[in-house]
Amino acid sequence: MEHHLVPFASLEWISGWFTLASIGIFALVFLPKLEVRTQRNVERVWAFALLVSTAIEHLYMFSAGTWSTEWSLPLQMCSLSGLLAVYTLLSHNRTTYIFLLFWGVSGGLHSLLTPEMTLGSHAIYSITYYFWHASIIMVPIYFFKARRFGLSKRSFFKVWGWTHAVWIVVGLFDWGVGANYMYILEPPKVDNPFVMGGFPYHLIGFEFAGILHFGLTALIFGSLSRRFNHNASSEKVLT
């Protein structure tokens, strides 16, 4: 399937950031002001909307005859982050929240800075792409700010280790079916300073990017967590 690269500063590119700003204002300004039961219901609606958006994508691919195991499964990092966002919104699980904070914020921001739509350029894919990626950024930030979920000092090492385990599993799947989920076997086509060379050298850039982004996430949210005394417990909390 032909990838759609969104030109920098184009109207389509700007619309992605507008989507992020809109969801951010909704999640951080308006949603916390609602009474607890209503707030919880809105979280469920948000999760349902994410599921509907990916269902629409798959239904369109089936109808267009473009669905395939090589491109359509939710095995990209941002796709997995979206599923974590759905589960976190429904369950308030702190473990999935931690992984979403590390994966979603950095991955989502890069996906908005240098958008590469692997499913194509159809308007449906553009709408769902921006809604999905804006959500994986804002859901963990919402839980951090409004729900006061914190971040422990061990979170970096936990997420870093398990991320490599996920890469190995997905990489073996890519090799087995001829896919390229998470861009493990081939680098993305976007112009990104962390993408250097072909396989396997581009993975070195991924490692540096992971250390930098995960480290900044741990530093920023860990410091804020301690400053505002957020609860970094790993227990699941329901309201």
C-alpha positions in Angstrom: 0.0 0.0 0.0 1.3 3.4 -0.9 2.3 5.6 2.0 1.1 9.1 2.3 3.7 11.6 3.5 2.1 14.9 4.7 4.2 18.0 3.7 5.5 20.1 6.5 3.4 23.1 7.4 0.7 22.2 4.8 -2.9 22.6 5.7 -3.2 18.9 6.3 -0.2 19.1 8.6 -1.6 22.0 10.5 -5.0 20.2 10.9 -3.2 17.6 13.0 -1.9 20.1 15.5 -5.3 21.7 15.6 -6.8 18.4 16.5 -4.2 17.9 19.2 -5.0 21.4 20.6 -8.7 20.8 20.6 -8.5 17.4 22.3 -6.0 19.0 24.8 -8.3 21.8 25.7 -11.2 19.3 26.1 -9.2 16.9 28.2 -7.3 19.3 30.4 -9.7 22.2 30.8 -13.3 21.1 30.4 -13.3 17.4 31.3 -11.8 17.8 34.9 -14.6 20.3 35.7 -17.3 17.7 35.3 -18.7 15.8 38.3 -17.1 12.4 38.8 -19.8 10.2 37.3 -20.1 12.4 34.2 -16.4 12.6 33.8 -16.2 8.8 34.0 -18.8 8.4 31.4 -17.0 10.8 29.0 -13.9 8.7 29.5 -15.8 5.7 28.3 -17.2 7.6 25.3 -13.6 8.7 24.4 -12.5 5.0 24.5 -15.5 4.0 22.4 -14.7 6.7 19.9 -11.2 5.4 19.5 -12.5 1.9 18.9 -15.0 3.2 16.4 -12.3 5.1 14.5 -10.2 2.0 14.0 -13.2 0.0 13.1 -14.1 2.5 10.4 -10.6 2.2 9.0 -10.8 -1.6 8.8 -14.3 -1.6 7.3 -13.1 0.8 4.7 -10.1 -1.3 3.9 -12.2 -4.4 3.6 -14.7 -2.7 1.3 -11.8 -1.3 -0.8 -10.1 -4.7 -0.9 -6.9 -3.2 0.6 -6.9 -5.0 4.0 -3.8 -7.1 4.5 -1.7 -8.7 7.2 1.3 -6.7 6.0 -0.2 -3.3 6.7 -3.5 -3.5 8.5 -2.9 -5.1 11.8 -2.6 -2.8 14.9 1.1 -3.6 15.4 2.6 -0.2 14.9 3.8 1.5 18.1 1.1 4.2 17.9 -1.6 1.5 17.1 -0.6 -0.4 20.3 -0.5 2.9 22.2 -4.1 3.6 21.1 -5.2 0.2 22.4 -3.5 1.0 25.7 -5.4 4.4 25.7 -8.7 2.6 25.3 -7.9 0.2 28.1 -6.6 2.9 30.4 -9.7 5.1 29.8 -12.0 2.1 30.7 -10.0 0.6 33.6 -7.8 3.4 35.0 -5.0 0.8 35.0 -1.8 2.4 36.1 0.5 -0.1 34.4 -1.0 0.6 30.9 -1.0 4.3 31.8 2.8 4.2 32.3 3.5 2.5 29.0 1.1 4.9 27.3 2.9 7.9 28.8 6.2 6.7 27.4 5.0 5.4 24.1 2.1 7.7 23.3 3.6 11.1 24.1 6.9 10.7 22.2 5.5 8.5 19.4 2.4 10.7 18.9 4.4 13.9 18.8 6.8 12.5 16.1 3.8 11.2 14.2 2.4 14.8 14.1 5.7 16.4 13.3 6.5 14.0 10.4 3.2 12.3 9.5 3.5 9.1 7.4 0.1 7.5 6.8 0.8 3.9 6.0 -2.7 3.1 4.9 -2.9 5.8 2.2 -4.2 9.4 1.7 -7.9 8.9 1.8 -9.8 11.5 4.0 -11.0 8.7 6.3 -7.4 7.7 7.1 -6.4 11.3 7.7 -9.2 12.0 10.2 -8.7 8.8 12.1 -4.9 9.2 12.0 -5.0 12.6 13.7 -7.7 11.7 16.2 -5.9 8.5 17.2 -2.4 10.2 17.5 -3.8 13.3 19.4 -5.5 10.9 21.8 -2.5 8.8 22.6 -0.7 12.0 23.5 -3.5 13.5 25.6 -4.9 10.5 27.4 -1.8 9.9 29.5 -1.3 13.6 30.1 -5.0 13.8 31.2 -4.5 11.0 33.7 -1.3 12.6 34.9 -2.9 16.1 35.5 -6.6 15.4 36.2 -6.4 12.0 37.8 -3.0 12.7 39.5 -1.4 9.5 38.3 2.3 9.8 38.9 5.5 8.2 37.7 8.0 6.2 39.7 11.8 6.2 39.3 11.7 2.6 38.1 9.3 3.3 35.3 11.9 4.1 32.7 13.7 0.8 33.1 10.5 -1.2 33.1 9.1 0.4 30.0 12.5 0.3 28.2 13.0 -3.4 28.9 9.5 -4.4 27.8 9.6 -2.2 24.7 12.6 -4.2 23.4 10.6 -7.4 24.1 7.8 -6.0 22.0 10.2 -5.1 19.2 11.6 -8.6 19.1 8.1 -10.2 18.9 6.9 -7.7 16.2 10.2 -8.0 14.3 9.9 -11.8 14.2 6.3 -11.4 12.9 7.5 -8.9 10.3 10.1 -11.3 9.1 7.7 -14.2 9.0 4.9 -12.5 6.9 6.9 -9.9 5.0 5.6 -6.9 6.9 7.3 -3.9 8.4 5.4 -3.0 11.6 7.2 -0.5 13.8 9.6 0.0 10.8 11.9 -2.7 12.2 12.9 -4.2 8.8 12.8 -1.0 6.8 13.2 2.6 8.0 10.2 5.0 7.5 10.3 7.3 4.5 9.8 10.5 6.4 12.6 13.1 6.8 13.5 12.6 10.4 17.0 13.2 12.0 16.7 9.9 14.0 16.3 7.8 10.8 19.7 7.0 9.5 20.6 4.4 6.9 18.9 1.1 6.0 18.4 -2.1 8.0 19.8 -2.8 10.5 21.6 0.6 10.9 18.4 2.6 11.2 17.7 0.7 14.4 20.6 2.4 16.0 18.9 5.7 15.5 15.7 4.2 17.0 17.8 3.3 20.1 19.1 6.8 20.5 15.7 8.3 19.9 14.2 5.9 22.5 16.8 6.8 25.1 16.4 10.5 24.5 12.6 10.5 24.5 12.0 8.0 27.3 14.7 9.8 29.3 13.0 13.2 28.8 9.6 11.7 29.7 11.0 10.2 32.9 12.8 13.4 33.8 9.9 15.8 33.1 7.0 13.7 34.4 9.0 12.2 37.3 10.0 15.7 38.5 6.4 17.0 38.2 5.1 13.9 39.9 7.4 14.6 42.9 6.7 18.3 42.9 2.9 17.9 43.0 3.0 14.8 45.1 1.2 12.6 42.5 0.6 9.0 43.4 3.0 6.7 41.5 1.4 3.4 42.8 1.0 0.6 40.3 -2.3 -0.5 41.7 -5.4 -0.2 39.6 -7.8 2.6 40.7 -11.5 2.8 39.7 -13.9 5.6 40.5 
